[in-house]
Amino acid sequence: MPDLIVALQRRIDVNARRAVDAYQRDVSEYASPSPGQLAHMLDFARFIRSVSLERARDGTPLTEDDLAAIGAVGRRRGEDRFSLASQRQALSTHTALMLGEVAEAATPANTEDVLHMITWLGREGTRARSAYLDGYLAGVGQTWSVSAQVQLLARSLLADEVPLVGIARTAGVRLGQQYLVTVVRFDSPQLAARERERIVETALSSWRIPMCWLGSTELALVAPASADVTASAAVLLGGGGVQGPEWDRTLEVVRGIAVDSGRPCSAGAAVGPVGHLATALEQARQITRLTPPEPKPHRLHTVADRFVELGVARSPHVDRWLREIVTLLEAGPDLVRTLEAYYRHDMFRPATARALGIHMRTLDYRLQRVHELTGLRPASTRGVRILTAAVAWVFVGRVRDA
């Protein structure tokens, strides 16, 4: 063991400089550090190697002072507003470098020493990583705004990472075991960074839940969901009214966001447990992209509302068949739009006519025309199944072409 330790100690400066180069190459937020940050990175790279070799040589664990020093560096990164993703990437890079340095310095005679060193790094590396991230999160809690903290929390939950309990406590956010994930998608053009920040701050003033921007036109809300309704039941029932109060409250927040932004938007929602929210997020995003924007969304759309559109979007082989049906409908007077309004109003003719701004007799004529052109009665079971799919195909095509 002494030969391996001595060889590694001799290379501390070289390996530390290589490590800093690797951080700058692999972690985008480290690409252009200030002179002070660069010097601090180099000092820490030397420190962590020196203390690791000293403790491994003696076969002793990292001391509380060692862990406190590591945590202090993490805290500084949090105070400097580095993202959590960048810190995790830097830690992964560090682990790979340390193991590579051991392999590089070892000779065939050092096999047992290498195994001992790797065992020590595996055990103590976990403790060091925890100390570093605890320090980082403490720095975040002390210096980041509430808006920034809840966005960090939301991103962590949606990435299926371990919930950041300390950040949630500091930000005053209640955590749960199951969440309603809602994606709000705005019409173009893109929202400016300052506008996005203002929208989040305003939304948080009405309900402090995790939320974050997925891009310049998509905002995700992550609301703790009631435990008495299973995720599958909540999704299947859609707007059935059996969900917990978080559905109504989330819709209220979404409507406030729409009014506050002055931009039409659509809202898609899905429910999932902690550790599986990435799947719920992807489902909510798909639903939102297949939902027409509204000045003030009237509901949170779920699979129950958009399963036809989702099926059409994922089944290219039915594309030609639906296109032929739509081609037939295009021979009539505004039949696609008429059918869309007819089904949106649950086939209630007076409400459909009012929405279209036409007389009831005109509506009846158009529905009869649909039957003449396609052989399908819009109010029949077969007609509803096929014609709603055709209308959905038109909308999916618009989204695809946008």
MOCOR-V568835 format. One record per pair of residues at least 24 apart in sequence whose C-alpha atoms are under 10 Angstrom apart, sorted by the first residue. I is the first residue (numbers start at 0). J is the second residue. Records with the same first field share a line. If there is no record, write none. Layout:
I: J / J
This chain:
0: 55 / 56 / 57 / 108 / 109 / 110 / 111 / 112 / 113 / 115 / 116
1: 56 / 57 / 109 / 112
2: 104 / 105 / 106 / 108 / 109 / 112
3: 52 / 56 / 101 / 102 / 104 / 105 / 106 / 108 / 109 / 110 / 112 / 113 / 116
4: 51 / 52 / 53 / 55 / 56 / 101 / 104 / 105 / 112 / 113 / 116
5: 52 / 56 / 104
6: 101 / 103 / 104 / 105
7: 48 / 49 / 52 / 100 / 101 / 103 / 104 / 105
8: 45 / 48 / 49 / 52 / 53
10: 45 / 48 / 100 / 104
11: 44 / 45 / 46 / 47 / 48 / 49 / 52 / 100
12: 41 / 42 / 44 / 45 / 48 / 49
13: 45
14: 41 / 44 / 45 / 48 / 96 / 97 / 100
15: 40 / 41 / 42 / 43 / 44 / 45 / 46 / 47 / 48 / 96 / 97
16: 40 / 41 / 42 / 44 / 45
17: 41 / 44 / 96
18: 44 / 45 / 89 / 92 / 93 / 96 / 97
19: 43 / 44 / 89 / 93
21: 89 / 92 / 93 / 96
22: 85 / 88 / 89 / 90 / 92 / 93
23: 89
25: 85 / 88 / 89 / 92
26: 84 / 85 / 86 / 87 / 88 / 89 / 92
27: 85 / 88 / 89
28: 80 / 81 / 82 / 84 / 85 / 86 / 89
29: 81 / 85 / 86 / 89
36: 76 / 79
39: 72
40: 72
43: 68 / 69 / 72
44: 93
47: 93 / 97 / 127
48: 97
51: 97 / 116 / 119 / 120 / 123 / 124
52: 116 / 119 / 120
54: 119 / 123
55: 115 / 116 / 117 / 118 / 119 / 120 / 123
56: 112 / 115 / 116 / 119
58: 115 / 116 / 119
59: 119 / 123
60: 119 / 120 / 122 / 123 / 126
61: 122 / 123 / 124 / 126 / 127
63: 130
65: 127 / 130
66: 123 / 126 / 127 / 128 / 129 / 130 / 131 / 134
67: 127 / 130 / 131 / 134
68: 127 / 130 / 131 / 134
69: 127 / 128 / 129 / 130 / 131 / 132 / 133 / 134 / 135
70: 127 / 128 / 129 / 130 / 131 / 132 / 133 / 134 / 135 / 136 / 137 / 138
71: 130 / 131 / 132 / 133 / 134 / 135 / 137 / 138
72: 130 / 131 / 132 / 134 / 135 / 138
73: 128 / 129 / 130 / 131 / 132 / 133 / 134 / 135 / 136 / 137 / 138 / 139
74: 130 / 131 / 132 / 133 / 134 / 135 / 136 / 137 / 138 / 139 / 140 / 141
75: 131 / 134 / 135 / 136 / 137 / 138 / 139
76: 131 / 132 / 134 / 135 / 136 / 138 / 139
77: 132 / 133 / 134 / 135 / 136 / 137 / 138 / 139 / 140 / 141 / 142 / 143
78: 134 / 135 / 136 / 137 / 138 / 139 / 140 / 141 / 142 / 143
79: 135 / 138 / 139 / 142 / 143
80: 135 / 138 / 139 / 142 / 143 / 147
81: 135 / 139
82: 135 / 139 / 151
83: 132 / 135 / 136 / 139 / 151 / 152 / 154 / 155
84: 151 / 154 / 155
86: 131 / 132 / 135
87: 128 / 132
90: 124 / 127 / 128 / 131 / 132
91: 128
93: 124
94: 120 / 121 / 124 / 125 / 128
97: 124
133: 163 / 165
136: 163 / 164 / 165 / 166
137: 165 / 166 / 169
139: 165 / 166 / 169
140: 165 / 166 / 167 / 168 / 169 / 170
141: 166 / 169
143: 170
144: 170 / 200
145: 169 / 170 / 171 / 172 / 200 / 203 / 207
146: 170 / 196 / 197 / 199 / 200 / 201 / 202 / 203 / 207 / 209 / 210 / 211
147: 196 / 199 / 200 / 210 / 211
148: 172 / 209 / 210 / 211
149: 199 / 203 / 207 / 208 / 209 / 210 / 211 / 221
150: 199 / 208 / 209 / 210 / 211 / 212 / 219 / 220
151: 209 / 210 / 211
152: 208 / 209 / 210 / 211 / 221
153: 180 / 208 / 209 / 210 / 211 / 212 / 219 / 220 / 221 / 222
154: 209 / 210 / 211 / 212 / 213 / 219 / 221 / 277
155: 209 / 276 / 277
156: 209 / 210 / 221 / 272 / 273 / 274 / 275 / 276 / 277
157: 209 / 210 / 211 / 219 / 221 / 273 / 274 / 275 / 276 / 277 / 278 / 279 / 280 / 281
158: 273 / 274 / 275 / 276 / 277 / 278 / 280
159: 272 / 273 / 274 / 275 / 276 / 277 / 278
160: 273 / 274 / 275 / 276 / 277
161: 273 / 274
162: 273 / 274
167: 208 / 209
170: 207 / 208 / 209
171: 207 / 208
172: 206 / 207 / 208 / 209 / 222 / 223
173: 207 / 208 / 209 / 222 / 223
174: 208 / 209 / 221 / 222 / 223 / 224 / 273
175: 222 / 223 / 224 / 225 / 226 / 272 / 273
176: 223 / 224 / 225 / 226 / 271 / 272 / 273 / 274
177: 221 / 222 / 223 / 224 / 225 / 226 / 228 / 229 / 230 / 270 / 271 / 272 / 273 / 274 / 275 / 276
178: 220 / 221 / 222 / 223 / 224 / 225 / 226 / 230 / 245 / 269 / 270 / 271 / 272 / 273 / 275 / 276 / 279
179: 220 / 221 / 222 / 223 / 224 / 225 / 230 / 233 / 234 / 243 / 245 / 246 / 249 / 268 / 269 / 270 / 271 / 272 / 276 / 279 / 280 / 283
180: 209 / 210 / 219 / 220 / 221 / 222 / 223 / 224 / 249 / 267 / 268 / 269 / 270 / 271 / 276 / 277 / 278 / 279 / 280 / 281 / 282 / 283 / 284
181: 210 / 218 / 219 / 220 / 221 / 222 / 246 / 249 / 250 / 253 / 266 / 267 / 268 / 269 / 270 / 279 / 280 / 282 / 283 / 284 / 286 / 287 / 299 / 300 / 301
182: 210 / 211 / 212 / 213 / 217 / 218 / 219 / 220 / 221 / 253 / 264 / 265 / 266 / 267 / 268 / 269 / 280 / 281 / 282 / 283 / 284 / 285 / 286 / 287 / 288 / 299 / 300
183: 212 / 213 / 216 / 217 / 218 / 219 / 220 / 253 / 254 / 256 / 257 / 264 / 265 / 266 / 267 / 268 / 283 / 284 / 287 / 288 / 292 / 296 / 299
184: 213 / 214 / 215 / 216 / 217 / 218 / 219 / 257 / 262 / 263 / 264 / 265 / 266 / 267 / 284 / 287 / 288 / 290 / 291 / 292
185: 215 / 216 / 217 / 218 / 257 / 260 / 261 / 262 / 263 / 264 / 265 / 266 / 287 / 288 / 292 / 293 / 294
186: 216 / 217 / 262 / 263 / 264 / 265 / 291 / 292 / 293
187: 215 / 216 / 262 / 263 / 264
188: 215 / 216 / 262
189: 214 / 215 / 216 / 217
190: 214 / 215 / 216 / 217 / 260 / 262
191: 215 / 216
194: 260
195: 260
197: 259 / 260
198: 255 / 256 / 257 / 259 / 260
199: 256
201: 252 / 255 / 256 / 259
202: 252 / 253 / 255 / 256 / 259
203: 252
204: 252
205: 248 / 251 / 252 / 255
206: 248 / 249 / 251 / 252
208: 249
213: 284
216: 264
217: 264 / 265 / 266 / 284 / 287
218: 253 / 256 / 266 / 284
219: 266 / 267 / 268 / 280 / 283 / 284
220: 249 / 252 / 253 / 268 / 280
221: 249 / 268 / 270 / 276 / 280
222: 246 / 248 / 249 / 270
223: 270 / 271 / 272 / 273
224: 270 / 271 / 272
226: 272
228: 270
229: 270 / 271 / 272
230: 269 / 270 / 271 / 272 / 279
231: 269 / 270 / 271
232: 270
233: 269 / 270 / 271 / 301 / 302 / 303
234: 268 / 269 / 270 / 271 / 300 / 301 / 302 / 303 / 304
235: 269 / 301 / 302 / 303 / 304 / 306
236: 301 / 302 / 303 / 304
237: 268 / 269 / 298 / 299 / 300 / 301 / 302 / 303 / 304 / 305
238: 298 / 299 / 300 / 301 / 303 / 304
239: 303
246: 298 / 299
247: 298 / 299
249: 298 / 299
250: 295 / 296 / 297 / 298 / 299
251: 295 / 296 / 297 / 298
253: 295 / 296 / 297 / 298 / 299
254: 293 / 294 / 295 / 296 / 297 / 298
255: 295 / 296
256: 295
257: 293 / 294 / 295 / 296
258: 294 / 295 / 296
260: 294
261: 294 / 295
262: 292 / 293 / 294 / 295
263: 291 / 292 / 293 / 294 / 295 / 296
264: 290 / 291 / 292 / 293 / 294 / 295 / 296
265: 289 / 290 / 291 / 292 / 293 / 294 / 295 / 296 / 297 / 298 / 299 / 300
266: 290 / 291 / 292 / 293 / 295 / 296 / 297 / 298 / 299 / 300 / 301
267: 298 / 299 / 300 / 301 / 302 / 304 / 305
268: 298 / 299 / 300 / 301 / 302
269: 299 / 300 / 301 / 302
270: 301
282: 309
285: 309 / 312
288: 395 / 398 / 399
289: 391 / 394 / 395 / 396 / 397 / 398 / 399
290: 391 / 394 / 395 / 398
291: 394 / 398
305: 391
306: 388 / 391
307: 384 / 385 / 387 / 388 / 389 / 390 / 391 / 392
308: 387 / 388 / 389 / 390 / 391 / 392 / 393 / 394 / 395
309: 391 / 392 / 395
310: 388 / 391 / 392
311: 388 / 389 / 391 / 392 / 393 / 395 / 396
312: 391 / 392 / 394 / 395 / 396 / 398 / 399
317: 392
318: 389 / 392 / 396
320: 389
321: 385 / 386 / 388 / 389 / 390 / 391 / 392 / 393
322: 389 / 392 / 393 / 396
323: 373 / 389
324: 372 / 373 / 385 / 386 / 388 / 389 / 390
325: 373 / 386 / 389 / 390 / 392 / 393
326: 372 / 373 / 389
327: 369 / 371 / 372 / 373
328: 368 / 369 / 370 / 371 / 372 / 373 / 386 / 389 / 390
329: 369 / 372
330: 368 / 369 / 372
331: 365 / 366 / 368 / 369 / 371 / 372
332: 364 / 365 / 368 / 369
333: 365
334: 362 / 365 / 366 / 368 / 369 / 390
335: 365 / 369 / 386 / 387 / 389 / 390 / 391 / 393
336: 390 / 393
337: 362 / 365 / 366 / 369 / 390
338: 362 / 365 / 366 / 369 / 377 / 383 / 386 / 387 / 389 / 390
339: 386 / 387 / 389 / 390 / 391 / 393 / 394
341: 366 / 377 / 378 / 387
342: 377 / 378 / 383 / 386 / 387 / 390
343: 387
345: 378
346: 377 / 378 / 383
